[in-house]
Amino acid sequence: MTTAPAISLAVKSVGGPVAGQFFQDLGSFRFTGTATPARDGRRVEIWYLGGNGTWHRTLETTTDGSGHYSVDKPVTIAAVRHFRATLGGNPAAGSTISSAEVSVTVHDATVRMKTPPATIDALKNPTVSGSVYPARSGVLVHFQVRRVNGSWHDKASKRTGSKGKYSFSFTTGNGLVRKYYVRARYWDHRAGSWETGRSAPIARTKVLNAQVTRTTAAEVADTYRSGCPVGPSTLRTIRLNYYGLDKRMHRGVIILAAGRVKSAKASFKIGLAKGFRIRRMTNPNHWGGSDPKQMEADNSSGFNCRKVTGNPYAQSPHSYGIAIDVNTRENPYRDVSGKWWPKSGKAYIKRSPYRQGMLFKSSSLTKAFRHRGYFWGGFWNPGKDYQHFEYN
């Protein structure tokens, strides 16, 4: 009895990261089957169904003495793939000896990124993390940031761990108030192209982020001494962000009486939101507690147990932690004798035209402090103290 010619086909995944599954540009298809009647060297063709509905030959091989065949082909594009094996010829032809159609799904291999926070404190460097899919180690992932001009550039690269995960620290533009886009990608060697994940925005914003702690003796080492009206135990140290004259965010420190913390935080928060700029906010210890020196340096500060600058007979309200000086150069002070402080503020004695950091009755920071019970020294006459806020 003569056996009618026939051929079978099975398709399985080999060399891929996940057993039994197919992924774009990873591993191979293994085509196996048996042709009958068995004969060594019998020609076998593997065909796939194209997107236009026509069949295309992709491989050919031969059987062994038992009629078996096996042949591999690298997996490429992600799609549902349809295959047939024939003993030669297009499976669409009625006379062709063909196997049953075998369909397999090739999944997309991608790089994924957890959605980072859309807005962040401009001084923070958040971690951006994600993974490659399917999970596999050793993939070199490139972390990219989009420039203001629209071009992308690599910031860092790192190989994935055992679970296919990666993480990077976003440091670009620290301190700047600006929006960026980030993404991750890796080089697909088989395809000769980049596999790129979706991008996500990260906006560096103006955030006060005020942190309040009990003032230590070291923090007032040069601004407090025995006999001062108040001591460290009644003071609080506020660390907060401010918008600089250089259009960057900075971290500063100001020391005030405990009862003035809430109002000061609220006022600086409003000023920051409105874009008011501050040159610097450093502990007066940096200048040994010298008010003239820190004024020359354009420092904004609070507590300092001292006499009024230019009047050695009067105790300064700064000694009680209830006064704040802001932008001493842009907002100079005239003492009782008519002398202006600091020397570096001479150009700002004339209050027009407006320059960044200057305080006026209409300034957002002035309004905020006055609304919370502070007096602004710009109202004093004949003396003037444009830099000065004092709680009544």
Buried (B, 14 or more C-beta within 10 A) or exposed (E): EEEEEBBBBBBBBEEBBBEEBBBBBBBBBBBBBBBBEBBEEBBBBBBBBEEEEEBEBBBBBEBBEEBBBEBBBEBBEBBEBBBBBBBEBBBEEEEBBBBEEBEBEBBEBBBBBEEBBEEBBBBBEBEBBBBBBBBBEEBEBBBBBBEEEEEBEEBBBBEBBEEBBBBBEBEBBBBBBBBBBBBBBBEBEEEEEEBBBEBBBBBBBBBBBBEBEEBEEEBBBBBBEEEBEBBBEBBBBBBBBBBBBEEBBBBBBBBBBBEBBEBBBBBBBBBBBBEBBBBBBBBBBBBEBBBBBBBBBBBBBBBBBBBBBBEEEEBBBBBBBBBBBBBBBBBBBBBEEEEBBBEBBEEBEEBEEEEBBBBBEEBBBBBBBBEBEBBBBBEBEEBBBBBBBBBE
